[in-house]
Amino acid sequence: MGEQGLASYFQFNNVNWPNVWTAAWETLWMTVISVLIVAIFGILLGLLLYQTDGSKNPAVKVLNWVVGFFVNVFRSIPFIILIVLLLPVTQVVMGAITGAKAAIPSLVVSAAPFYARLVQIAFNDVDNGVIEAAYAMGANSWQVVRKVLIPESMPALVSGITVTAISLIGYTAMAGAIGAGGLGQLAYTDGFQSYNNAITLAATVVIVIIVFAFQYLGDWITRKVDKR
């Protein structure tokens, strides 16, 4: 890179900051909505995997295998490929294949299986003695899940959703390359394709700030819910 190319990185007068803030809002919006949906589906899938694991019932064994298979498949597909595979579904569900809202199905499908495995691990780490004591006191399965399993594993659940949220921020950047909006699209179209390195750098800095903010918030909540 020559001196002229290097200098262009720091010419922030070439950056349309209103566009940057609009793109940052789109990235935040996509991430927050996706995280909320992923948290719900991830906990349900993780709970299903946890409850059916090790069962001697043939039907339950089959259910565990089927759910585990789909979780492993969808968390193994690279996100950029998954977006393309889900385009027909996105068109039906969201009514569009471009724009910020069109990225939501792909973001959820890619991240929910990943978080489900983290949830399963968190549940497995709960002391069996505490669970057995709850059953001995007359609690049913739903009460054990609501009053023992989830509260005891809450620090790990929050830590897991924090890691997942940060991954989702990276996914939104990749989705932006095919028209999903946000900082990824801004960096690609207004930055890379327009040879405006300053915009690419500005978008990168804002993404890093967003990641740091999510990490700080997640760590703070984890400390608050950790009663150990």
MDAnalysis code that builds the backbone (N, CA, C; Angstrom):
import MDAnalysis as mda
import numpy as np

u = mda.Universe.empty(684, n_residues=228, atom_resindex=np.repeat(np.arange(228), 3), trajectory=True)
u.add_TopologyAttr("name", ["N", "CA", "C"] * 228)
u.add_TopologyAttr("resid", np.arange(1, 229))
u.add_TopologyAttr("resname", ["MET", "GLY", "GLU", "GLN", "GLY", "LEU", "ALA", "SER", "TYR", "PHE", "GLN", "PHE", "ASN", "ASN", "VAL", "ASN", "TRP", "PRO", "ASN", "VAL", "TRP", "THR", "ALA", "ALA", "TRP", "GLU", "THR", "LEU", "TRP", "MET", "THR", "VAL", "ILE", "SER", "VAL", "LEU", "ILE", "VAL", "ALA", "ILE", "PHE", "GLY", "ILE", "LEU", "LEU", "GLY", "LEU", "LEU", "LEU", "TYR", "GLN", "THR", "ASP", "GLY", "SER", "LYS", "ASN", "PRO", "ALA", "VAL", "LYS", "VAL", "LEU", "ASN", "TRP", "VAL", "VAL", "GLY", "PHE", "PHE", "VAL", "ASN", "VAL", "PHE", "ARG", "SER", "ILE", "PRO", "PHE", "ILE", "ILE", "LEU", "ILE", "VAL", "LEU", "LEU", "LEU", "PRO", "VAL", "THR", "GLN", "VAL", "VAL", "MET", "GLY", "ALA", "ILE", "THR", "GLY", "ALA", "LYS", "ALA", "ALA", "ILE", "PRO", "SER", "LEU", "VAL", "VAL", "SER", "ALA", "ALA", "PRO", "PHE", "TYR", "ALA", "ARG", "LEU", "VAL", "GLN", "ILE", "ALA", "PHE", "ASN", "ASP", "VAL", "ASP", "ASN", "GLY", "VAL", "ILE", "GLU", "ALA", "ALA", "TYR", "ALA", "MET", "GLY", "ALA", "ASN", "SER", "TRP", "GLN", "VAL", "VAL", "ARG", "LYS", "VAL", "LEU", "ILE", "PRO", "GLU", "SER", "MET", "PRO", "ALA", "LEU", "VAL", "SER", "GLY", "ILE", "THR", "VAL", "THR", "ALA", "ILE", "SER", "LEU", "ILE", "GLY", "TYR", "THR", "ALA", "MET", "ALA", "GLY", "ALA", "ILE", "GLY", "ALA", "GLY", "GLY", "LEU", "GLY", "GLN", "LEU", "ALA", "TYR", "THR", "ASP", "GLY", "PHE", "GLN", "SER", "TYR", "ASN", "ASN", "ALA", "ILE", "THR", "LEU", "ALA", "ALA", "THR", "VAL", "VAL", "ILE", "VAL", "ILE", "ILE", "VAL", "PHE", "ALA", "PHE", "GLN", "TYR", "LEU", "GLY", "ASP", "TRP", "ILE", "THR", "ARG", "LYS", "VAL", "ASP", "LYS", "ARG"])
u.atoms.positions = np.array([
    [0.850, -1.193, 0.000],
    [0.000, 0.000, 0.000],
    [0.887, 1.244, 0.000],
    [0.661, 2.150, -0.957],
    [1.449, 3.368, -1.051],
    [1.030, 4.389, -0.020],
    [1.781, 5.526, -0.008],
    [1.472, 6.574, 0.963],
    [0.086, 7.150, 0.741],
    [-0.319, 7.256, -0.532],
    [-1.635, 7.812, -0.826],
    [-2.748, 6.895, -0.315],
    [-2.553, 5.558, -0.519],
    [-3.548, 4.608, -0.034],
    [-3.619, 4.595, 1.471],
    [-2.458, 4.652, 2.127],
    [-2.438, 4.661, 3.586],
    [-3.086, 5.920, 4.137],
    [-2.809, 7.039, 3.501],
    [-3.363, 8.305, 3.976],
    [-4.878, 8.334, 3.849],
    [-5.414, 7.629, 2.829],
    [-6.860, 7.658, 2.613],
    [-7.621, 7.009, 3.754],
    [-6.934, 6.117, 4.485],
    [-7.584, 5.471, 5.625],
    [-7.938, 6.483, 6.705],
    [-7.177, 7.563, 6.764],
    [-7.329, 8.510, 7.858],
    [-8.013, 9.806, 7.422],
    [-8.513, 9.832, 6.202],
    [-9.216, 11.013, 5.719],
    [-10.707, 10.862, 6.037],
    [-11.036, 11.049, 7.296],
    [-12.409, 10.820, 7.729],
    [-13.368, 11.895, 7.224],
    [-12.827, 12.931, 6.575],
    [-13.716, 13.904, 5.943],
    [-14.435, 13.276, 4.743],
    [-13.944, 12.100, 4.290],
    [-14.600, 11.383, 3.197],
    [-15.721, 10.468, 3.692],
    [-15.939, 10.470, 4.995],
    [-16.948, 9.584, 5.587],
    [-18.261, 10.338, 5.771],
    [-19.332, 9.752, 5.289],
    [-20.665, 10.302, 5.523],
    [-21.166, 9.737, 6.852],
    [-20.939, 10.482, 7.922],
    [-21.231, 9.965, 9.260],
    [-22.705, 9.653, 9.500],
    [-23.651, 10.427, 8.973],
    [-25.055, 10.017, 9.130],
    [-25.332, 8.617, 8.588],
    [-24.697, 8.278, 7.454],
    [-24.851, 6.928, 6.912],
    [-24.248, 5.878, 7.843],
    [-23.123, 6.231, 8.471],
    [-22.476, 5.309, 9.407],
    [-23.383, 5.038, 10.605],
    [-23.980, 6.105, 11.153],
    [-24.853, 5.927, 12.321],
    [-26.126, 5.155, 11.958],
    [-26.642, 5.395, 10.755],
    [-27.804, 4.631, 10.305],
    [-27.464, 3.146, 10.174],
    [-26.294, 2.874, 9.595],
    [-25.846, 1.483, 9.448],
    [-25.583, 0.847, 10.807],
    [-25.031, 1.630, 11.734],
    [-24.772, 1.108, 13.083],
    [-26.087, 0.745, 13.765],
    [-27.116, 1.578, 13.592],
    [-28.426, 1.284, 14.166],
    [-29.006, 0.008, 13.562],
    [-28.849, -0.182, 12.248],
    [-29.336, -1.401, 11.600],
    [-28.624, -2.627, 12.156],
    [-27.305, -2.515, 12.358],
    [-26.545, -3.627, 12.930],
    [-27.014, -3.945, 14.346],
    [-27.204, -2.906, 15.162],
    [-27.700, -3.108, 16.527],
    [-29.087, -3.726, 16.519],
    [-29.944, -3.229, 15.637],
    [-31.319, -3.728, 15.562],
    [-31.334, -5.201, 15.179],
    [-30.588, -5.559, 14.143],
    [-30.518, -6.958, 13.723],
    [-29.981, -7.840, 14.842],
    [-28.952, -7.357, 15.531],
    [-28.323, -8.159, 16.575],
    [-29.250, -8.370, 17.762],
    [-29.860, -7.302, 18.245],
    [-30.711, -7.399, 19.434],
    [-31.923, -8.290, 19.169],
    [-32.604, -8.082, 18.046],
    [-33.773, -8.910, 17.723],
    [-33.365, -10.372, 17.586],
    [-32.268, -10.618, 16.906],
    [-31.792, -11.994, 16.718],
    [-31.417, -12.634, 18.043],
    [-30.744, -11.880, 18.912],
    [-30.337, -12.417, 20.215],
    [-31.554, -12.816, 21.039],
    [-32.585, -11.997, 21.036],
    [-33.787, -12.306, 21.804],
    [-34.443, -13.596, 21.300],
    [-34.544, -13.734, 19.983],
    [-35.164, -14.938, 19.416],
    [-34.275, -16.154, 19.656],
    [-32.963, -15.973, 19.462],
    [-32.014, -17.072, 19.673],
    [-32.032, -17.538, 21.124],
    [-32.143, -16.604, 22.060],
    [-32.173, -16.970, 23.479],
    [-33.366, -17.875, 23.769],
    [-34.514, -17.553, 23.192],
    [-35.717, -18.364, 23.427],
    [-35.571, -19.752, 22.813],
    [-35.263, -19.798, 21.511],
    [-35.147, -21.083, 20.834],
    [-33.961, -21.892, 21.347],
    [-32.872, -21.212, 21.668],
    [-31.685, -21.909, 22.159],
    [-31.937, -22.589, 23.487],
    [-32.622, -21.899, 24.388],
    [-32.933, -22.499, 25.694],
    [-33.901, -23.670, 25.530],
    [-34.896, -23.524, 24.665],
    [-35.847, -24.620, 24.446],
    [-35.157, -25.836, 23.835],
    [-34.316, -25.606, 22.831],
    [-33.601, -26.716, 22.206],
    [-32.608, -27.348, 23.177],
    [-31.891, -26.505, 23.919],
    [-30.926, -27.014, 24.892],
    [-31.599, -27.819, 25.979],
    [-32.761, -27.347, 26.431],
    [-33.517, -28.071, 27.449],
    [-34.004, -29.412, 26.908],
    [-34.451, -29.420, 25.653],
    [-34.901, -30.659, 25.035],
    [-33.756, -31.665, 24.923],
    [-32.586, -31.190, 24.508],
    [-31.419, -32.062, 24.419],
    [-31.025, -32.595, 25.789],
    [-31.095, -31.728, 26.793],
    [-30.722, -32.128, 28.155],
    [-31.700, -33.161, 28.720],
    [-32.995, -32.922, 28.543],
    [-34.008, -33.795, 29.126],
    [-34.074, -35.154, 28.443],
    [-33.734, -35.205, 27.153],
    [-33.831, -36.476, 26.423],
    [-32.515, -37.241, 26.392],
    [-31.449, -36.637, 26.871],
    [-30.145, -37.292, 26.845],
    [-30.089, -38.427, 27.865],
    [-29.634, -39.574, 27.425],
    [-29.467, -40.704, 28.332],
    [-30.737, -41.474, 28.635],
    [-31.837, -41.127, 27.975],
    [-33.088, -41.839, 28.223],
    [-33.026, -43.253, 27.646],
    [-33.704, -44.194, 28.306],
    [-33.766, -45.575, 27.836],
    [-34.993, -45.816, 26.960],
    [-35.875, -44.814, 26.889],
    [-37.064, -44.931, 26.054],
    [-36.666, -44.798, 24.582],
    [-36.969, -45.790, 23.732],
    [-36.566, -45.730, 22.312],
    [-37.057, -44.481, 21.595],
    [-38.306, -44.088, 21.860],
    [-38.860, -42.908, 21.187],
    [-38.112, -41.646, 21.602],
    [-37.772, -41.554, 22.876],
    [-37.029, -40.389, 23.375],
    [-35.616, -40.390, 22.807],
    [-35.024, -41.572, 22.690],
    [-33.693, -41.681, 22.091],
    [-33.693, -41.172, 20.657],
    [-34.722, -41.551, 19.912],
    [-34.844, -41.101, 18.518],
    [-35.012, -39.590, 18.468],
    [-35.844, -39.053, 19.357],
    [-36.055, -37.599, 19.411],
    [-34.744, -36.879, 19.707],
    [-33.979, -37.384, 20.662],
    [-32.694, -36.776, 21.004],
    [-31.734, -36.812, 19.827],
    [-31.729, -37.937, 19.103],
    [-30.832, -38.071, 17.953],
    [-31.228, -37.110, 16.839],
    [-32.537, -37.009, 16.575],
    [-33.017, -36.124, 15.496],
    [-32.700, -34.669, 15.817],
    [-33.018, -34.241, 17.039],
    [-32.740, -32.850, 17.430],
    [-31.251, -32.578, 17.409],
    [-30.457, -33.508, 17.956],
    [-29.005, -33.340, 17.953],
    [-28.432, -33.284, 16.552],
    [-29.003, -34.086, 15.647],
    [-28.535, -34.099, 14.256],
    [-28.752, -32.743, 13.599],
    [-29.960, -32.208, 13.717],
    [-30.251, -30.917, 13.091],
    [-29.451, -29.791, 13.736],
    [-29.260, -29.845, 15.047],
    [-28.440, -28.836, 15.726],
    [-27.020, -28.865, 15.195],
    [-26.456, -30.056, 15.060],
    [-25.082, -30.181, 14.573],
    [-24.953, -29.754, 13.113],
    [-25.970, -30.076, 12.308],
    [-25.918, -29.715, 10.884],
    [-25.943, -28.201, 10.709],
    [-26.913, -27.536, 11.337],
    [-27.078, -26.104, 11.099],
    [-25.973, -25.269, 11.749],
    [-25.363, -25.764, 12.821],
    [-24.263, -24.995, 13.386],
    [-22.942, -25.274, 12.671],
    [-22.967, -26.229, 11.734],
    [-21.761, -26.550, 10.971],
    [-21.703, -25.835, 9.626],
    [-22.857, -25.371, 9.131],
    [-22.898, -24.725, 7.812],
    [-22.352, -23.306, 7.921],
    [-21.364, -22.953, 7.108],
    [-20.866, -21.561, 7.121],
    [-22.003, -20.576, 6.880],
    [-21.971, -19.465, 7.593],
    [-23.101, -18.542, 7.580],
    [-23.399, -17.996, 6.192],
    [-22.361, -17.660, 5.441],
    [-22.580, -17.060, 4.119],
    [-23.296, -18.046, 3.193],
    [-23.048, -19.348, 3.384],
    [-23.745, -20.370, 2.591],
    [-25.168, -20.538, 3.094],
    [-25.340, -20.483, 4.407],
    [-26.665, -20.650, 4.996],
    [-27.621, -19.559, 4.527],
    [-27.116, -18.344, 4.388],
    [-27.963, -17.245, 3.904],
    [-28.544, -17.592, 2.539],
    [-27.693, -18.087, 1.646],
    [-28.135, -18.425, 0.290],
    [-29.135, -19.578, 0.324],
    [-28.858, -20.589, 1.153],
    [-29.756, -21.742, 1.245],
    [-31.145, -21.346, 1.750],
    [-31.184, -20.349, 2.624],
    [-32.452, -19.960, 3.247],
    [-33.176, -18.835, 2.511],
    [-32.665, -18.427, 1.370],
    [-33.312, -17.337, 0.634],
    [-34.789, -17.610, 0.330],
    [-35.157, -18.822, -0.132],
    [-36.591, -19.073, -0.371],
    [-37.420, -18.957, 0.907],
    [-36.881, -19.466, 2.016],
    [-37.599, -19.375, 3.293],
    [-37.714, -17.922, 3.739],
    [-36.630, -17.179, 3.575],
    [-36.632, -15.763, 3.940],
    [-37.669, -14.988, 3.137],
    [-37.783, -15.285, 1.859],
    [-38.765, -14.612, 1.005],
    [-40.189, -14.866, 1.500],
    [-40.459, -16.105, 1.910],
    [-41.798, -16.461, 2.378],
    [-42.080, -15.835, 3.741],
    [-41.117, -15.942, 4.663],
    [-41.335, -15.501, 6.045],
    [-41.320, -13.981, 6.168],
    [-40.324, -13.336, 5.541],
    [-40.130, -11.902, 5.708],
    [-40.657, -11.078, 4.546],
    [-40.957, -11.730, 3.411],
    [-41.462, -11.008, 2.255],
    [-40.403, -10.269, 1.478],
    [-39.132, -10.534, 1.766],
    [-38.019, -9.874, 1.075],
    [-36.755, -10.689, 1.293],
    [-35.785, -10.520, 0.416],
    [-34.507, -11.204, 0.578],
    [-33.359, -10.210, 0.764],
    [-33.690, -8.919, 0.820],
    [-32.681, -7.904, 1.104],
    [-33.198, -6.996, 2.214],
    [-32.283, -6.267, 2.813],
    [-32.653, -5.389, 3.910],
    [-32.378, -6.036, 5.258],
    [-32.413, -5.212, 6.304],
    [-32.047, -5.679, 7.640],
    [-32.961, -6.802, 8.132],
    [-34.275, -6.662, 7.918],
    [-35.197, -7.674, 8.437],
    [-35.025, -9.019, 7.737],
    [-34.556, -8.993, 6.482],
    [-34.378, -10.238, 5.740],
    [-33.232, -11.078, 6.296],
    [-32.356, -10.482, 7.082],
    [-31.237, -11.225, 7.646],
    [-31.622, -12.009, 8.891],
    [-32.753, -11.665, 9.506],
    [-33.137, -12.253, 10.790],
    [-33.263, -13.778, 10.731],
    [-33.995, -14.359, 9.764],
    [-34.109, -15.828, 9.756],
    [-32.767, -16.538, 9.691],
    [-31.875, -16.070, 8.835],
    [-30.561, -16.709, 8.721],
    [-29.753, -16.554, 10.003],
    [-29.825, -15.381, 10.613],
    [-29.104, -15.145, 11.857],
    [-29.603, -16.084, 12.953],
    [-30.917, -16.240, 13.039],
    [-31.499, -17.098, 14.083],
    [-31.160, -18.565, 13.838],
    [-31.327, -19.021, 12.603],
    [-31.077, -20.431, 12.283],
    [-29.610, -20.792, 12.485],
    [-28.716, -19.851, 12.238],
    [-27.291, -20.141, 12.401],
    [-26.864, -20.125, 13.864],
    [-27.457, -19.238, 14.667],
    [-26.988, -19.048, 16.040],
    [-27.742, -19.879, 17.070],
    [-29.019, -20.162, 16.846],
    [-29.805, -20.912, 17.831],
    [-29.222, -22.299, 18.121],
    [-28.815, -23.073, 17.109],
    [-28.205, -24.373, 17.405],
    [-26.902, -24.248, 18.203],
    [-26.108, -23.235, 17.882],
    [-24.863, -23.005, 18.617],
    [-25.154, -22.719, 20.088],
    [-26.125, -21.845, 20.330],
    [-26.463, -21.505, 21.707],
    [-27.124, -22.688, 22.412],
    [-27.874, -23.497, 21.678],
    [-28.515, -24.665, 22.279],
    [-27.488, -25.603, 22.892],
    [-26.372, -25.787, 22.220],
    [-25.316, -26.644, 22.767],
    [-24.713, -26.018, 24.024],
    [-24.555, -24.709, 24.039],
    [-24.044, -24.037, 25.232],
    [-25.030, -24.187, 26.393],
    [-26.315, -24.106, 26.080],
    [-27.349, -24.282, 27.110],
    [-27.301, -25.700, 27.662],
    [-27.176, -26.681, 26.782],
    [-27.098, -28.072, 27.226],
    [-25.906, -28.286, 28.154],
    [-24.765, -27.712, 27.790],
    [-23.576, -27.828, 28.633],
    [-23.803, -27.169, 29.986],
    [-24.441, -25.997, 29.977],
    [-24.725, -25.287, 31.230],
    [-25.629, -26.107, 32.135],
    [-26.648, -26.750, 31.569],
    [-27.558, -27.578, 32.357],
    [-26.840, -28.820, 32.901],
    [-25.973, -29.388, 32.087],
    [-25.229, -30.571, 32.534],
    [-24.298, -30.266, 33.698],
    [-23.868, -29.017, 33.818],
    [-22.942, -28.630, 34.873],
    [-23.636, -28.351, 36.212],
    [-24.965, -28.327, 36.214],
    [-25.699, -28.109, 37.463],
    [-25.540, -29.335, 38.360],
    [-25.278, -29.113, 39.629],
    [-25.074, -30.194, 40.590],
    [-26.305, -31.101, 40.660],
    [-26.092, -32.386, 40.390],
    [-27.206, -33.336, 40.436],
    [-27.814, -33.434, 41.830],
    [-27.016, -33.194, 42.855],
    [-27.528, -33.262, 44.214],
    [-28.622, -32.238, 44.463],
    [-28.457, -31.045, 43.880],
    [-29.476, -29.998, 44.035],
    [-30.765, -30.402, 43.341],
    [-30.644, -30.993, 42.166],
    [-31.823, -31.421, 41.413],
    [-32.544, -32.561, 42.141],
    [-31.784, -33.527, 42.639],
    [-32.379, -34.649, 43.364],
    [-33.066, -34.179, 44.645],
    [-32.476, -33.180, 45.289],
    [-33.088, -32.648, 46.511],
    [-34.421, -31.986, 46.201],
    [-34.501, -31.299, 45.061],
    [-35.757, -30.660, 44.663],
    [-36.842, -31.701, 44.399],
    [-36.467, -32.781, 43.702],
    [-37.439, -33.853, 43.465],
    [-37.870, -34.492, 44.779],
    [-36.927, -34.674, 45.700],
    [-37.235, -35.293, 46.993],
    [-38.215, -34.453, 47.801],
    [-38.209, -33.142, 47.559],
    [-39.117, -32.241, 48.273],
    [-40.488, -32.141, 47.598],
    [-40.672, -32.912, 46.526],
    [-41.977, -32.970, 45.872],
    [-42.128, -32.109, 44.641],
    [-41.045, -31.508, 44.149],
    [-41.133, -30.668, 42.949],
    [-41.340, -31.535, 41.707],
    [-42.132, -31.039, 40.771],
    [-42.282, -31.754, 39.503],
    [-41.218, -31.274, 38.517],
    [-41.225, -31.857, 37.332],
    [-40.165, -31.561, 36.354],
    [-40.152, -30.080, 35.963],
    [-41.331, -29.495, 35.740],
    [-41.402, -28.089, 35.358],
    [-40.865, -27.191, 36.469],
    [-41.195, -27.506, 37.713],
    [-40.702, -26.713, 38.844],
    [-39.196, -26.829, 38.990],
    [-38.666, -28.016, 38.733],
    [-37.211, -28.202, 38.791],
    [-36.520, -27.360, 37.730],
    [-37.096, -27.344, 36.529],
    [-36.511, -26.538, 35.441],
    [-36.571, -25.057, 35.786],
    [-37.727, -24.606, 36.251],
    [-37.949, -23.173, 36.478],
    [-37.245, -22.646, 37.726],
    [-37.220, -23.468, 38.784],
    [-36.714, -22.966, 40.062],
    [-35.316, -23.461, 40.428],
    [-34.842, -24.473, 39.717],
    [-33.519, -25.024, 40.044],
    [-32.576, -24.951, 38.843],
    [-32.966, -25.608, 37.760],
    [-32.060, -25.762, 36.622],
    [-31.656, -24.421, 36.012],
    [-32.652, -23.596, 35.676],
    [-32.346, -22.313, 35.038],
    [-31.647, -21.347, 35.994],
    [-32.138, -21.165, 37.244],
    [-31.424, -20.250, 38.161],
    [-29.985, -20.678, 38.441],
    [-29.752, -21.986, 38.619],
    [-28.409, -22.470, 38.930],
    [-27.439, -22.298, 37.756],
    [-27.973, -22.380, 36.554],
    [-27.113, -22.275, 35.362],
    [-27.125, -20.875, 34.758],
    [-27.789, -19.905, 35.396],
    [-27.951, -18.576, 34.817],
    [-26.641, -17.895, 34.433],
    [-25.586, -17.922, 35.282],
    [-24.331, -17.282, 34.848],
    [-23.792, -17.852, 33.544],
    [-23.855, -19.187, 33.397],
    [-23.378, -19.815, 32.167],
    [-24.285, -19.485, 30.985],
    [-25.589, -19.387, 31.237],
    [-26.530, -19.039, 30.167],
    [-26.271, -17.626, 29.657],
    [-26.045, -16.689, 30.584],
    [-25.772, -15.301, 30.186],
    [-24.437, -15.207, 29.468],
    [-23.441, -15.907, 29.993],
    [-22.136, -15.905, 29.331],
    [-22.236, -16.488, 27.927],
    [-23.042, -17.542, 27.782],
    [-23.213, -18.161, 26.468],
    [-23.917, -17.263, 25.479],
    [-24.952, -16.551, 25.939],
    [-25.669, -15.661, 25.010],
    [-24.806, -14.454, 24.659],
    [-23.893, -14.083, 25.546],
    [-22.960, -12.996, 25.226],
    [-22.035, -13.405, 24.089],
    [-21.474, -14.610, 24.195],
    [-20.610, -15.128, 23.127],
    [-21.395, -15.232, 21.822],
    [-22.632, -15.703, 21.916],
    [-23.475, -15.847, 20.730],
    [-23.784, -14.489, 20.109],
    [-24.064, -13.488, 20.941],
    [-24.360, -12.143, 20.435],
    [-23.172, -11.572, 19.666],
    [-21.987, -11.786, 20.187],
    [-20.787, -11.281, 19.509],
    [-20.597, -11.985, 18.166],
    [-20.881, -13.288, 18.134],
    [-20.821, -14.004, 16.858],
    [-21.849, -13.447, 15.880],
    [-23.033, -13.111, 16.387],
    [-24.084, -12.565, 15.531],
    [-23.684, -11.229, 14.924],
    [-22.943, -10.417, 15.671],
    [-22.477, -9.141, 15.126],
    [-21.594, -9.399, 13.909],
    [-20.729, -10.408, 14.014],
    [-19.905, -10.784, 12.866],
    [-20.742, -11.306, 11.718],
    [-21.790, -12.065, 12.041],
    [-22.666, -12.581, 10.993],
    [-23.400, -11.452, 10.267],
    [-23.808, -10.412, 11.016],
    [-24.501, -9.294, 10.361],
    [-23.588, -8.606, 9.351],
    [-22.289, -8.561, 9.662],
    [-21.340, -7.956, 8.725],
    [-21.258, -8.774, 7.440],
    [-21.259, -10.112, 7.582],
    [-21.234, -10.967, 6.397],
    [-22.540, -10.846, 5.615],
    [-23.659, -10.774, 6.341],
    [-24.952, -10.630, 5.671],
    [-25.021, -9.321, 4.896],
    [-24.348, -8.300, 5.396],
    [-24.338, -7.013, 4.712],
    [-23.725, -7.075, 3.336],
    [-22.842, -8.041, 3.119],
    [-22.177, -8.160, 1.825],
    [-23.141, -8.584, 0.725],
    [-24.311, -9.147, 1.118],
    [-25.280, -9.539, 0.094],
    [-26.576, -8.747, 0.236],
    [-26.464, -7.548, 0.828],
    [-27.586, -6.626, 0.820],
    [-28.457, -6.606, 2.046],
    [-27.946, -7.087, 3.190],
    [-28.768, -7.111, 4.403],
    [-28.685, -5.822, 5.201],
    [-27.956, -4.846, 4.716],
    [-27.844, -3.581, 5.428],
    [-26.818, -3.641, 6.545],
    [-26.804, -2.592, 7.362],
    [-25.873, -2.550, 8.479],
    [-24.476, -2.122, 8.096],
    [-23.580, -2.228, 9.063],
    [-22.204, -1.782, 8.852],
    [-21.459, -2.657, 7.853],
    [-21.838, -3.916, 7.762],
    [-21.202, -4.793, 6.787],
    [-21.437, -4.335, 5.365],
    [-22.688, -3.999, 5.061],
    [-22.995, -3.518, 3.711],
    [-22.343, -2.166, 3.456],
    [-22.332, -1.306, 4.466],
    [-21.697, 0.003, 4.305],
    [-20.214, -0.157, 3.990],
    [-19.534, -1.030, 4.746],
    [-18.100, -1.242, 4.523],
    [-17.825, -1.831, 3.144],
    [-18.748, -2.693, 2.679],
    [-18.519, -3.369, 1.407],
    [-18.858, -2.483, 0.211],
    [-20.044, -1.872, 0.229],
    [-20.486, -1.104, -0.941],
    [-19.889, 0.305, -0.973],
    [-20.028, 1.045, 0.135],
    [-19.527, 2.417, 0.162],
    [-18.025, 2.485, 0.428],
    [-17.494, 1.412, 1.016],
    [-16.074, 1.394, 1.319],
    [-15.265, 0.658, 0.273],
    [-15.342, -0.673, 0.284],
    [-14.526, -1.504, -0.599],
    [-14.815, -1.257, -2.077],
    [-16.102, -1.352, -2.472],
    [-16.430, -1.213, -3.892],
    [-16.235, 0.206, -4.406],
    [-16.307, 1.184, -3.515],
    [-16.134, 2.578, -3.930],
    [-14.716, 3.078, -3.686],
    [-13.818, 2.179, -3.277],
    [-12.420, 2.519, -3.012],
    [-12.290, 3.635, -1.984],
    [-13.208, 3.641, -1.017],
    [-13.158, 4.631, 0.052],
    [-12.751, 3.910, 1.332],
    [-11.448, 3.836, 1.550],
    [-10.926, 3.076, 2.680],
    [-11.332, 3.672, 4.030],
    [-11.579, 4.974, 4.046],
    [-11.949, 5.624, 5.302],
    [-13.280, 5.083, 5.823],
    [-14.227, 4.828, 4.920],
    [-15.517, 4.284, 5.336],
    [-15.351, 2.866, 5.881],
    [-14.515, 2.077, 5.211],
    [-14.255, 0.716, 5.691],
    [-13.679, 0.743, 7.100],
    [-12.738, 1.642, 7.331],
    [-12.126, 1.748, 8.655],
    [-13.136, 2.237, 9.682],
    [-13.940, 3.250, 9.306],
    [-14.939, 3.790, 10.234],
    [-15.940, 2.700, 10.635],
    [-16.406, 1.913, 9.657],
    [-17.352, 0.837, 9.946],
    [-16.720, -0.213, 10.853],
    [-15.454, -0.506, 10.614],
    [-14.746, -1.491, 11.440],
    [-14.632, -1.012, 12.883],
    [-14.280, 0.244, 13.061],
    [-14.137, 0.801, 14.410],
    [-15.467, 0.755, 15.159],
    [-16.547, 1.116, 14.466],
    [-17.866, 1.110, 15.114],
    [-18.270, -0.312, 15.489],
    [-17.990, -1.298, 14.617],
    [-18.286, -2.700, 14.927],
    [-17.521, -3.152, 16.163],
    [-16.246, -2.782, 16.244],
    [-15.431, -3.149, 17.410],
    [-16.018, -2.542, 18.681],
    [-16.450, -1.297, 18.602],
    [-17.056, -0.634, 19.765],
    [-18.325, -1.366, 20.196],
    [-19.144, -1.763, 19.230],
    [-20.374, -2.497, 19.535],
    [-20.053, -3.828, 20.206],
    [-19.042, -4.527, 19.691],
    [-18.632, -5.808, 20.287],
    [-18.187, -5.607, 21.728],
    [-17.356, -4.592, 21.960],
    [-16.883, -4.302, 23.313],
    [-18.056, -3.991, 24.245],
    [-19.049, -3.252, 23.730],
    [-20.208, -2.889, 24.547],
    [-21.013, -4.128, 24.933],
    [-21.229, -5.023, 23.977],
    [-21.956, -6.261, 24.275],
    [-21.182, -7.122, 25.266],
    [-19.870, -7.197, 25.095],
    [-19.054, -8.004, 26.001],
    [-19.091, -7.439, 27.418],
    [-18.978, -6.136, 27.530],
    [-19.018, -5.497, 28.852],
    [-20.369, -5.716, 29.519],
    [-21.452, -5.530, 28.754],
    [-22.793, -5.712, 29.308],
    [-23.005, -7.161, 29.736],
    [-22.564, -8.102, 28.902],
    [-22.718, -9.514, 29.234],
    [-21.936, -9.902, 30.476],
    [-20.694, -9.404, 30.592],
    [-19.879, -9.697, 31.776],
    [-20.503, -9.094, 33.029],
    [-21.065, -7.899, 32.901],
    [-21.691, -7.226, 34.051],
    [-22.919, -8.005, 34.532],
    [-23.748, -8.439, 33.584],
    [-24.940, -9.205, 33.959],
    [-24.538, -10.555, 34.563],
    [-23.514, -11.187, 33.994],
    [-23.046, -12.470, 34.533],
    [-22.622, -12.342, 35.971],
    [-21.899, -11.271, 36.292],
    [-21.472, -11.057, 37.687],
    [-22.672, -10.815, 38.596],
    [-23.690, -10.120, 38.087],
    [-24.860, -9.820, 38.900],
    [-25.680, -11.075, 39.221],
    [-25.769, -11.996, 38.265],
    [-26.611, -13.191, 38.473],
    [-25.848, -14.336, 39.133],
    [-24.531, -14.196, 39.218],
    [-23.721, -15.250, 39.839],
    [-23.759, -15.084, 41.361],
    [-24.441, -15.982, 42.031],
    [-24.612, -15.916, 43.489],
    [-23.576, -16.751, 44.242],
    [-22.649, -17.346, 43.511],
    [-21.651, -18.183, 44.198],
    [-20.647, -17.343, 44.958],
])
